[in-house]
Amino acid sequence: SSHEHKLNFRKSKEVCLSYIQDAMLQKQWKRAAEFLTFYVESLEKDYSREQVGPSEMIWRIGTEILCHLSHSSMREFNCFIEQMKTLGIKRYLKVCLEHVFHLLCNGQIDEAYQNLSLAESWRFGEQTAIQDKEMKLIQAYRGLLDYYSWSKQKNILLEHGLDGFVDLSVEQEMHSSFRKAAVNLKEIIKIPGVWDLFVKCYVDLLEFYGDHNEAHQVLNEYAYNSRFPANPNAHVYLYQFLKRHGEPKKSLISALKILHDIVPSHELMIDFTTMLQKSKKRKKRRLGLEVIFAVLDYAGWKENVKAWSCLARQVKQIVISEKHLDWIKQEWDCRKDWWPAFHFSRYLAKRNWQENKSLSYEKALVAGILLGKDCKYFKYVSHQGCKAQVKRFRMLKKFVNRHNPVYLRIS
Amino acid sequence: MEFPPALFPSYFSAGPPREEGGPAPAAGWGEHGQVLEGGPGPERRQAQPAFVPRRGGTGEIWEPADAAAVPALPPGTGRWIPSPAPQDILYRNSRCRKLRPGKSGATLDFAKQLGHFFVDHPEDAFGTMGQLLHKNFYLGNSKLERPARSSTIRMTALMEDIDRLEARRGCHRQHLASRLRWFSHLCRDWLFEVPLGLLADCLHEELMLQWSDLLFDDSITGGALAWLPPRDTGSWIGRLVHPGGQAMNHLYFQDMVLEDLPHAQGSPAQFELSGRIRQVAAAQVDGEDFVGVRSDYHCGVWRVPGRRGAAPAPLQVIHTDVPASCLTVSPHLPGELAVCTRSGTVYLWNVETGLQLLRDDAQTMFFRDHSPWRWSDFTAHPRVLSCADRTGLQCLDARAPKKCHFDLFKVGEEAGCQQGERVVLPMYLGRAHPSQYLVTTQFSVYVLDERLPLVPVLKWAHMMKAPPLFAQLMPGDSRRSHKVLLGASHTQELLLLQYQGERYWGSQSACQMAGAPQKLHSIAGCLRHLPTQLPHRHHLLQQRLGAPAAGLVATLQEDGPHESMLVFQLSEAGDVFCQRLTHKAVHPPAPTSRDEATTAPGLVPSPAAALRYRRWLRTLYRGCEKRPQHPWSPSLSQRRLFTRRDLEGPVGPSTLQRQVRQWLRQVMQEGGHIQCWEPLALQPPALPQPPEPEGAPDPLSTRLTAAWSGDWEQWWEERSSFSVAQRQRALRERRRRQKRARGRRSLSASFTSSLTYQSELSELSDAGLPLPSPGRPPVLSQEGSPPASSPLAGSPPASPAPDEALLSSQSLRCRGIPKERRKTLRDYLSVWAEGPPDPPELPGSQTSQLCIPSSQSQLSSASQTRRKRPRMGF
């Protein structure tokens, strides 16, 4: 009968849990809280050998309910979490971390810092791999908060430094904050992961103290280490760093070229193509055309005037100079079977004309050159433009008519 | 299209998942995940840094407008046959075990299904041999005669053995009865029309298929419901595309007016297809809707022109050799679709240029998985398609599919997956953000950005009981959250999630979950709001409303300041239910009204909804009553033994009917009333049993008396002595007692007792003993004089009832049934007419208990008395 008792107990536990779940999913937090008080009993006779024991569920559910209950105060929340921390040793660090997140989101930075320091000093037996990761995160977040206090003190010093009045203790505190932050941040960004926030702060610290080499190396590592995920931001940070420090065009281009290879639709590609277009080298200008065509392949750029005017400008330049028409031909060859339907349909001509005249102007120019003067998009837009007696549309019509042979050559 | 300037921190490692898996009941609650500085920007860092959580931010408030889902369309006219339930195909002992997908803890009841086949299709199972051999199978209960025994098998004995075997099921030490083993050994090879091994293989395969479908049916992934939104903003008429008909093979395009309760307008455009519709997908390109429809071996595409009321036009159909598992419509280019088949091929299908093979690989991508399910969808680049199997997603460039591809999602440590986690449904979230992707697994839901492959930008454990097979996106804009609706099939669960993409609060930010997830009404939930039903109708409704969901569609509708969300859910029975949620636009500054109980559990449906329920029920029942009734009562087909002419009974009412009519007339004339229709009721009510007459005490008293007086031994001698004379005496004694008893007992009981006597006599005669003089008159005439008021009792049936007529030797002869088969036939029918066989060797004293009124009907007992007559002449 003890077995039966266990079974019954488990059953009623499950039923109770399903009631809680149901109430929570219908946002009936009060009802869920009432059920949770019954569920707490399951802690007493915890026979389960499941992955997620009742103590973890109580922590999770209780936290969620307290976050949504209107009248619950921060004090109650802290009290609940402190109890939860003692409930499961394996989960201690995780609960601490989540508690810190909650404090941070509620603007209680100092309390969060205290909690982080406390958690950092916690030791219990052999650490598992997961606990190791959690500990590193705790240290990193403490480093981040140290960075923020460093940044605060730095601003105070900068303001007062202008007055000529320098408080030594503030300066000392600032340096100690720097050291604490640097140590912890440096640790975490060595491990493969997405550490945008930490990398940015660490680089800021290094740059302030003039350690450009170290900063460059950190950013290089973050962008190019193959054990890290292909994070576009890593390349963006590197590019911005290089730009800040006046690095030569060549290294900027090579940084952006790699970004282009991994994310052809990145917003920096507009800068990239403009930069390439200004170059004197043919190869780079060729790459510039490739980049802007690739950008416009993506649905997200479909109605971007900036991108279309970039392409229109480049195409126009090539057509006028009548050199390198083969570049357009090459780019167009792999697109001519789907760009007309994707960009230059009659429906889009109508809609673009209604919504954005300058977009339809740029697109009509490109369409007129790539598809000839009989193309639906060009015909509609130029017709509407001439009807509305807008001067640039008349010019556009003239230009396309004059250069119609180009279309024959590239198609 | 801008990439968020900073992402939430996360670890990244490669390799197979390390975390041990399993559904965790509360895994989705209480975590913020990570935080990110999401304040007004780095310039204003002097103030406190502001942090935003990855999960746990505030979301929009959507409140259900009604207490339950309401039927959107009248129920389909076709009769719906529920798909098999676990108890239909599982071995009964394992039914209570927990059914866990992937693990085979259940035992399929193979033998039962094979048995069903033999019973339901005997002609297909053993037609030829059965016809050849049926005279060698004896169905009677009595022993076989010497010459017949050599060529005839007594089936009842075999049946007994089988029953005994059945009773011993679950016992470890069961061994087959030798007779059964001998029988099966003898005829296993030739008795069956289809070779038994082959049949068993096929059945087993089918059972396994049914079972795996029951655990998880992925053929309906994506859902068979689509919504074509109103053309111009402000219009209230959209179009619902849904399957219907008896086999779900009709495609309907139904105009729907989006009022408080959406209702159909006009009659739908209808197309009949040649297979069950598994999936309906739709996308709007250049102001036109393209609708892709997938059945197992055919995929078709329809175009619905932009003009209002324009008729949908079928464009093209393709046929696949292997069932297709996916069909998605391109949101970028008109008339372009992606098709996958279960053999691992992925095609880009353009209505104008035809099919282009992108991939042909029966193996899964990242690790070995047995599932042949494949999926494909479009991405931000119109020439790049995603391609998924259970292990992950890859993106292929259609211009060079072999060379240009990258991994978008892997079930592994990269995304922090659990062991055993599998991709269930990928979906392109292009309408929310051009480079975002949704991937659901049985445990979690992931949002991916194709610019940062492998690392999910959002992950959340959805805690649904069944894997989400359907998903719907309702995109928000820069200020509003994106809404994702997940739907499961068997449990009908619906879960509404919200997430904020980029460009929130004026500046771009990484993806965050917004608000708590919310459960919506399921179809089955409306059962308790329906008017009370009769039990059988309640059961019917329960079954109908509980049918697995087959599709899901949701749309946002703006009506001035009010905004509402309409969710349509399709069930496998073809019913479409809908529910409305209203948006509480005002975000109060204080978090006071953020939380509380938006819906009281006991809310009642609005009058309009109640009316809708009533109408729906009326139509449903009308459809149900029309259907032909199949009497499935266990009956014996006699068609193969006799021709129809043989079975024709005498024309006109039977004696019994005539008598009952007469009686009814009489009672009406007298102005009396009928208390009970049973003819037996005509007799005076049974008197309380008078004490046994002195001369014949019951056996127990005799025995006790004997024991008391000390001559118990002698009593035993008398009892156990085997002399025939004694037994005959005992029998006669019993008959006397019975005769006495009959005077106060029912008529039918007397028949039974006389029958017992007769059969016992014949048993004795079988044993080679001289027959007791059979000079007794026919049984019925032995009766004591019945009450005169009764017109029924006492007089034998004037003309025999059909069965009797059939059994009489003469009638059998005149119907041309050969003499040697008449006995078999009689015995055979007697098996069905008789109750449980009487124990032949009961001591005489016990047989008296058989005099209690038996449950046999008047007719069958009468027929038995008739069948005795020829036997007496043996």
Interface residues (C-beta under 8 A of the other chain):
Chain A: L17 Q21 D22 M24 L25 Q26 K27 Q28 W29 K30 R31 E50 Q51 V52 E56 M57 W59 R60 I61 G62 T63 E64 C67 H68 L69 S70 E98 F101 H102 L104 C105 G107 I109 K133 L137 A140 Y148 S151 K152 N155 I191 P192 G193 V194 W195 D196 L197 F198 K200 R227 F228 P229 A230 N231 P232 N233 V236 I262 V263 S265 H266 E267 D297 Y298 A299 G300 W301 N304 C334 D337 W338 A341 F342 S345 Y347 L348
Chain B: M1 E2 F3 P4 P5 A6 L7 F8 P9 S10 Y11 F12 S13 E20 G22 A24 P25 A26 A27 W29 G30 E31 H32 G33 Q34 V35 L36 E37 R45 Q46 Q48 P49 A50 F51 V52 P53 G56 D286 G287 P331 H332 L333 P334 T353 A380 H381 P382 R383 R399 E414 G430 H433 P434 S435 R451 L452 P453 L454 V455 M463 L495 A516 P517 Q518 K519 P591 T592 S593 R594 D595 E596 A597 T598 T599 P601
